[in-house]
Amino acid sequence: MTIRNAAAALAAVLAVAACSQKDPANEAIEAATNALNTVYEDAQKYVPERYAAVKAELDAARKAFDEERYADAIAAVKDVPAHAEALSKEAEAAKAKHVADLNADWTRLSGSLPDRFTGIGSRLDELGRMKKLPEGMDRQLLDEAKAAFASAQSAWQEAGGAYAKGDLEAAVGKAKDAEGMAQDLSARLGMQAN
């Protein structure tokens, strides 16, 4: 059921509300529930506070209905379909912004991390060829750095795999993990921060 259909159903129910109010209240709550259910997923994820506010209206109507205050239930629920429609638009806008932010993060990370990894790899190779390591570095620390580098590269590969599958959220999350590991490694290896 679309939000408009739910609103139309609710309007029809409200017109009949002068008669016995139990059935109209029940139908109004059902129509409002259907309207809210159509926006649930995105609204809950992208505008949870607004979703909670609209759901509270529906919950108040259900409580009034359970207490046999049918006129109060109808009054409490009458605006829910319209609010659900507004919620749908807000969630859509918030989702678009979230996706734009993720795309910007991915562009930044995919533009900087490969070079950073190349630099770390070169530094590790350089240290591996040294007979005498710099002060504060020993073979054990170098081996730990190499293992950490492998983990960072693995996270970056997982990010690329997630991106290829179209899972931008997971891709950016893994890429940020890889970035954090790369920053830590750069610091441990005495490299300039980019």
ABEGO torsion letter per residue (X at the ends): XBAAAAAAAAAAAAAAAABBAAAAAAAAAAAAAAAAAAAAAAAAAABAAAAAAAAAAAAAAAAAAAAGBAAAAAAAAAAAAAAAAAAAAAAAAAAAAAAAAAAAAAAAAAAAAAAAAAAAAAAAAAAAABABBBBGBBAAAAAAAAAAAAAAAAAAAAAAAAAAAGBAAAAAAAAAAAAAAAAAAAAAAGBBBX
